[in-house]
């Protein structure tokens, strides 16, 4: 899969550096040649001996090493590769990359390289959400730097949240995609995510509790397999998934129009929580609360059914149409009926009843319903649900060839 590909792996200082050892082994199993730069911080977590043993070659650490510069040179090291992978990418190294600093071998190589860069961030959740980090990520994304992860879950210091480095299989898929491969390379995929909002007047609106975390994770997982992903997102407080073209909308009508504009696509994953109704008697001016007056009467009309529209037979119907069913009771039974009613191929059903923690949470329990039956998946982080679904989609397309 990666035969003859040359990877420069930069290991920076974070507890997630231990995963880099397995990453080296897995890359070499796939035929890649791996050279490693180990920062001073990285050497606090993994030893140069362990890295060199697994990589099958020397580890580069010092920019002012006379021997290294004479034999390799940091410019050669930065360019004699097909891809630069930074795993883990700490907040400090991300800041150096964004600012163009070059005060050690790792940052100098990153500034000097003309090869694609893939980073796997890993840090504390507060560091990840800090405006400085998010600004640095936006800067790097604008320069074409690819990203895989991070994921949400327990962190080393006892906290929980976004900041866990992506797992090795995810990074491997991202490496393959960055090198122009991947199981979904060349496949066009459409994903909807988040809520829609339906205005009552210029100030108020009807919406739902969807955070968009599951839909965004699915888009990221499909992109990591090499797919050309168009993500159509309602209003969310999430960073854009790496490798995706993002179209932002508000209403259900806008989401449907954007989805139709994104066709043709081989796969459509409708993970958005679309409002079933819109306000028919929208007020162009704010509805005023008058003392003693009764509340205004709001008339509702049905919104367009995006999943059913995309699933309808026609020349632009995706080969695989996947819907979501957010249920509070009789989850599988209601989802099975929805799959038939909407005409889609698969339905991913999940329990969103109070206490489930699904809305806004970091994990999910889903059931995948297809024409062949129902798969009950265990309680998993949303990133893992997304990765499993992306794998199933890739397998389905491969079988259909």
C-alpha positions in Angstrom: 0.0 0.0 0.0 2.9 2.4 0.8 5.6 0.5 -1.0 8.6 2.7 -1.6 7.0 5.8 0.0 9.4 7.9 2.1 7.9 9.3 5.3 9.6 11.9 7.5 8.1 11.4 11.0 8.5 14.2 13.5 7.8 13.2 17.1 7.3 16.1 19.5 6.9 16.2 23.3 3.6 14.8 24.5 2.5 11.7 26.2 0.9 10.6 22.9 4.5 10.1 21.6 4.2 6.5 22.7 1.8 5.9 19.8 4.4 7.0 17.4 6.3 3.8 18.0 3.4 1.7 16.8 2.9 4.1 13.9 6.5 3.6 12.8 6.0 -0.2 12.9 2.8 0.0 10.9 4.2 2.3 8.3 7.1 0.0 7.7 4.8 -3.1 7.6 3.1 -1.3 4.7 6.3 -0.9 2.8 7.2 2.7 3.7 10.7 4.0 4.5 10.6 6.0 7.8 13.0 8.6 8.9 12.5 10.2 12.3 13.1 13.5 13.9 12.8 13.4 17.7 12.5 16.7 19.5 14.0 17.3 22.9 10.5 17.1 24.4 9.7 13.9 22.5 12.8 12.3 23.9 11.3 12.8 27.4 8.6 10.3 26.5 10.2 7.8 24.0 13.9 7.0 23.7 16.0 7.5 20.6 17.0 3.8 20.9 13.4 2.6 20.7 12.7 5.0 17.7 15.8 4.0 15.8 15.2 0.3 16.4 11.7 0.4 15.0 12.6 2.8 12.1 15.6 0.7 11.2 17.9 3.7 11.0 19.3 6.6 12.9 17.2 9.2 14.7 17.8 12.9 14.0 17.7 15.2 17.0 20.1 18.2 16.8 20.2 20.9 14.2 23.8 21.8 15.1 25.1 18.2 14.9 28.2 18.3 12.8 27.8 14.6 11.8 24.2 14.8 10.9 24.6 18.0 8.8 27.6 16.6 7.0 25.9 13.3 6.2 22.3 14.4 5.6 21.7 18.0 6.3 18.4 19.4 7.5 17.4 20.6 4.0 17.9 17.2 2.5 16.1 15.6 5.4 13.1 18.0 4.8 12.9 17.3 1.1 14.0 13.8 0.6 10.6 12.4 1.5 7.1 12.1 0.0 5.3 13.3 3.1 6.1 14.9 6.5 4.0 13.5 9.4 4.0 15.3 12.8 2.7 12.9 15.4 2.1 14.1 18.0 1.8 17.7 17.1 1.9 19.7 20.3 0.4 23.2 20.7 3.9 24.5 20.9 5.0 23.0 17.6 1.8 24.1 15.9 2.5 27.6 17.1 6.0 27.4 15.7 4.7 26.1 12.4 2.1 28.9 12.1 4.6 31.6 13.1 7.4 30.3 10.8 9.8 29.8 13.7 12.9 27.6 13.1 14.7 27.2 16.5 15.3 23.4 16.4 15.6 20.6 13.9 11.9 19.8 13.8 10.7 23.4 13.2 13.5 24.1 10.7 12.7 21.0 8.7 9.0 22.0 8.7 9.9 25.4 7.4 12.3 24.1 4.8 10.2 21.3 3.4 8.3 21.6 0.1 6.5 18.3 0.7 2.9 17.8 2.0 2.5 17.9 5.7 0.1 15.9 7.8 -0.2 16.7 11.5 -1.8 14.7 14.3 -2.5 17.2 17.1 -2.4 16.1 20.8 -2.8 18.3 23.8 -4.9 19.2 26.8 -8.5 20.2 26.0 -8.0 23.7 27.2 -5.0 24.2 25.0 -6.9 22.8 22.1 -9.8 25.1 22.5 -7.7 28.2 23.2 -8.2 30.9 20.6 -4.4 31.0 19.9 -4.4 27.3 19.0 -7.5 27.6 16.9 -6.0 30.6 15.0 -2.8 28.6 14.4 -4.8 25.7 13.0 -6.7 28.0 10.7 -3.5 29.5 9.4 -2.0 26.1 8.8 -5.1 24.8 7.1 -5.1 27.8 4.8 -1.5 26.8 3.8 -2.6 23.3 2.9 -1.4 21.5 6.0 -3.5 18.4 6.5 -4.8 17.2 9.9 -6.0 14.0 11.4 -7.8 14.3 14.7 -7.7 15.0 17.5 -10.3 12.8 19.1 -12.4 13.4 22.3 -12.0 11.2 25.4 -10.0 10.8 28.6 -6.8 12.7 28.6 -3.5 11.8 30.4 -3.9 14.4 33.1 -7.3 13.2 34.2 -9.4 15.6 32.3 -11.7 14.6 29.4 -12.5 16.3 26.1 -11.0 17.0 22.7 -7.3 16.6 22.5 -6.5 12.9 22.2 -4.2 12.1 19.3 -5.8 10.1 16.6 -5.3 6.4 16.8 -2.7 4.7 14.6 -5.2 3.2 12.1 -6.7 6.7 11.6 -3.3 8.2 11.0 -2.4 5.4 8.5 -5.5 6.1 6.5 -4.7 9.8 6.5 -1.2 9.1 5.4 -2.5 7.0 2.5 -5.0 9.7 1.6 -2.4 12.4 1.7 -0.2 10.4 -0.7 -3.1 10.2 -3.2 -4.5 6.8 -2.1 -7.0 5.6 0.3 -10.0 3.2 -0.1 -12.2 6.1 -1.1 -9.8 8.0 -3.3 -11.6 9.8 -6.1 -15.0 9.1 -4.6 -17.3 12.1 -4.2 -19.2 12.1 -0.9 -21.9 14.4 0.5 -22.4 14.7 4.3 -24.9 16.9 6.1 -24.3 17.8 9.8 -25.6 19.9 12.6 -29.0 21.4 13.2 -31.0 23.6 11.0 -32.7 26.8 12.3 -36.0 28.1 11.1 -36.6 31.8 11.8 -39.7 33.1 13.5 -38.7 36.7 13.1 -35.3 38.4 12.7 -34.5 37.6 16.3 -36.1 34.3 17.2 -35.9 30.9 15.6 -36.9 27.2 16.0 -34.0 24.7 16.3 -32.9 21.5 18.0 -30.1 20.3 20.2 -27.8 18.8 17.6 -24.1 19.7 18.1 -22.9 18.4 14.8 -20.1 16.4 16.4 -21.2 13.0 14.9 -21.7 14.4 11.4 -18.4 16.3 11.4 -16.6 13.2 12.6 -18.1 11.2 9.8 -17.0 13.8 7.2 -13.4 13.7 8.7 -13.3 9.9 8.6 -14.4 9.7 5.0 -11.9 12.4 4.0 -9.2 10.4 5.8 -10.0 7.5 3.5 -9.3 9.7 0.5 -12.9 10.8 -0.4 -13.7 14.2 -1.9 -16.1 15.3 0.9 -18.6 18.1 0.7 -19.8 18.9 4.2 -23.1 20.9 4.4 -23.3 22.1 8.0 -26.0 23.9 9.9 -24.9 26.4 12.6 -22.3 24.6 14.9 -19.5 25.6 17.2 -17.0 23.2 15.7 -13.8 23.5 13.6 -14.1 22.5 10.0 -13.0 18.8 9.6 -9.7 18.5 7.8 -9.8 17.7 4.1 -13.4 18.7 3.5 -15.1 21.4 1.5 -17.6 23.0 3.9 -20.8 24.7 2.9 -22.6 26.6 5.7 -26.3 26.9 5.8 -29.1 27.7 8.3 -32.5 26.5 7.1 -33.7 23.2 5.8 -34.4 24.7 2.4 -30.9 26.0 2.2 -29.5 22.6 3.2 -31.5 20.8 0.5 -30.4 23.3 -2.2 -26.7 22.9 -1.1 -27.1 19.1 -1.1 -28.5 19.1 -4.6 -25.8 21.4 -5.8 -23.2 19.0 -4.5 -24.5 16.2 -6.7 -23.5 14.0 -8.3 -22.0 12.0 -5.4 -21.5 8.3 -4.9 -22.5 8.5 -1.2 -24.8 10.8 0.7 -24.7 10.6 4.5 -27.5 12.7 6.0 -26.4 13.1 9.6 -27.9 16.5 10.1 -30.9 17.0 12.5 -33.1 18.8 10.1 -36.1 20.7 11.5 -39.3 19.0 10.4 -41.2 22.3 10.3 -40.6 25.9 9.4 -42.6 29.0 10.4 -45.1 29.7 7.7 -46.0 33.2 9.0 -42.5 34.6 9.4 -42.6 38.2 10.7 -40.2 40.6 8.9 -40.0 42.7 12.1 -39.5 41.5 15.7 -42.7 40.2 17.3 -43.2 42.5 20.3 -44.5 41.3 23.6 -47.4 43.6 24.5 -48.5 43.8 28.1 -51.6 41.7 28.6 -51.7 40.5 25.0 -51.8 36.7 24.3 -48.7 35.1 22.8 -48.6 35.3 19.0 -49.9 32.3 17.0 -47.2 30.7 15.0 -48.2 28.6 12.0 -46.0 25.8 10.9 -45.5 24.2 7.5 -43.6 21.0 6.6 -40.0 21.4 5.6 -38.6 19.6 2.5 -37.4 16.0 3.3 -33.7 16.0 2.4 -33.0 12.3 2.9 -36.1 11.2 0.9 -35.3 13.7 -1.9 -31.7 12.4 -2.2 -32.9 8.8 -1.9 -35.5 9.1 -4.7 -34.7 7.2 -7.9 -33.2 9.3 -10.6 -30.0 9.8 -12.6 -28.2 11.7 -9.8 -29.3 9.4 -6.9 -26.2 8.4 -4.9 -25.2 4.8 -5.1 -25.4 4.7 -1.3 -27.8 6.9 0.7 -27.4 6.8 4.4 -29.8 8.5 6.9 -29.8 9.0 10.6 -32.7 8.3 13.0 -32.6 10.1 16.3 -35.2 8.4 18.5 -36.3 8.5 22.1 -38.2 5.2 22.2 -38.4 2.0 20.2 -35.2 3.1 18.5 -34.7 0.1 16.1 -38.4 -0.3 15.2 -38.9 3.4 14.4 -35.6 3.5 12.4 -36.6 0.4 10.4 -39.8 2.0 9.4 -38.0 5.2 8.5 -35.5 3.4 6.2 -38.4 2.0 4.2 -40.4 5.3 4.2 -37.5 7.4 3.1 -36.2 5.0 0.5 -32.6 5.1 1.7 -30.2 2.2 1.8 -29.0 2.5 5.4 -30.2 4.1 8.6 -28.0 4.8 11.6 -30.2 4.8 14.6 -29.3 6.3 17.9 -31.1 7.0 21.2 -31.3 10.7 22.0 -33.6 10.4 25.0 -32.8 12.5 28.1 -30.0 11.0 30.0 -28.4 9.3 27.0 -25.8 12.0 26.6 -25.9 11.7 22.8 -26.8 15.4 22.0 -23.7 17.4 22.6 -21.8 14.4 24.1 -18.6 12.8 22.9 -19.9 9.3 22.5 -22.8 7.4 20.9 -24.5 4.1 20.8 -25.8 3.3 17.3 -27.5 0.6 15.3 -26.8 0.2 11.6 -29.9 -0.9 9.7 -29.5 -2.2 6.2 -31.6 -4.4 3.9 -29.6 -7.4 5.2 -30.5 -6.7 8.9 -29.4 -4.7 12.0 -25.9 -4.4 13.5 -25.8 -3.3 17.1 -22.6 -1.4 17.8 -21.3 -0.9 21.3 -21.1 2.4 23.1 -18.2 4.2 21.3 -16.6 7.7 21.0 -18.2 9.5 18.1 -14.9 9.5 16.2 -14.8 5.7 16.4 -18.5 5.5 15.3 -17.5 7.6 12.3 -14.4 5.5 11.5 -16.5 2.3 11.6 -19.2 3.8 9.3 -16.6 5.1 6.9 -15.0 1.6 6.7 -18.4 0.0 6.1 -19.1 2.6 3.3 -15.8 1.9 1.7 -16.4 -1.9 1.9 -19.9 -1.5 0.3 -18.5 0.5 -2.6 -15.7 -1.9 -3.2 -18.1 -4.8 -3.2 -20.4 -3.0 -5.7 -17.6 -2.6 -8.3 
